[in-house]
Amino acid sequence: MPALIIGFMMVVVGTMAATESLWIIRRAIRVWPHRIGPRDTDRFLTAEFLVRYVGLMMAAAGIGLMLTELI
């Protein structure tokens, strides 16, 4: 039973990270303390990709955990 709860929480958090990451990155760009150059743009894009990737992997791990508990 605890695996179902943890798996569900992982799916929720992973999905939120994958879908809301664009808002977080745009907020970081707005409050960045200096002018944004080409290097900074690449860094922000890389950070957005990594946040989305980790979110999707977390959601996949949560689904796997829930399926392992159910089967």
C-alpha positions in Angstrom: 0.0 0.0 0.0 2.8 2.5 0.7 4.2 1.9 -2.7 0.9 3.0 -4.3 0.9 6.2 -2.4 4.6 7.0 -3.1 4.1 6.0 -6.8 1.1 8.3 -7.1 3.0 11.2 -5.5 5.9 10.6 -7.9 3.6 10.7 -10.9 1.9 13.9 -9.7 5.2 15.7 -9.0 6.9 14.4 -12.2 3.9 15.5 -14.3 4.0 18.9 -12.7 7.7 19.3 -13.2 7.3 18.3 -16.9 4.4 20.6 -17.6 5.3 23.6 -15.4 9.0 23.8 -16.2 8.5 26.4 -18.9 7.0 28.8 -16.4 9.8 28.3 -13.9 12.5 29.0 -16.6 10.7 32.1 -17.9 10.5 33.4 -14.3 14.2 32.9 -13.9 14.9 34.8 -17.1 12.8 37.7 -15.9 14.7 38.0 -12.6 18.1 37.4 -14.0 20.4 40.1 -12.7 22.3 41.0 -15.9 21.8 41.2 -19.6 21.1 37.8 -21.2 23.5 36.8 -24.0 23.6 33.8 -26.4 25.4 31.7 -23.8 22.7 32.4 -21.2 20.0 31.5 -23.6 21.6 28.1 -24.2 21.9 27.5 -20.5 18.2 28.3 -19.9 17.2 26.0 -22.7 19.4 23.2 -21.3 17.9 23.8 -17.8 14.4 23.6 -19.2 15.2 20.3 -21.0 16.7 18.8 -17.9 13.8 19.8 -15.7 11.3 18.3 -18.2 13.4 15.1 -18.6 13.8 14.5 -14.9 10.1 15.2 -14.4 9.1 12.6 -17.1 11.5 10.0 -15.7 10.1 10.6 -12.2 6.5 10.1 -13.5 7.6 6.9 -15.3 9.3 5.6 -12.2 6.1 6.3 -10.2 4.0 4.4 -12.8 6.4 1.5 -12.6 6.3 1.5 -8.8 2.5 1.5 -8.9 2.4 -1.3 -11.4 4.9 -3.3 -9.4 2.6 -3.0 -6.4 -0.5 -3.9 -8.3 0.9 -6.9 -10.0 
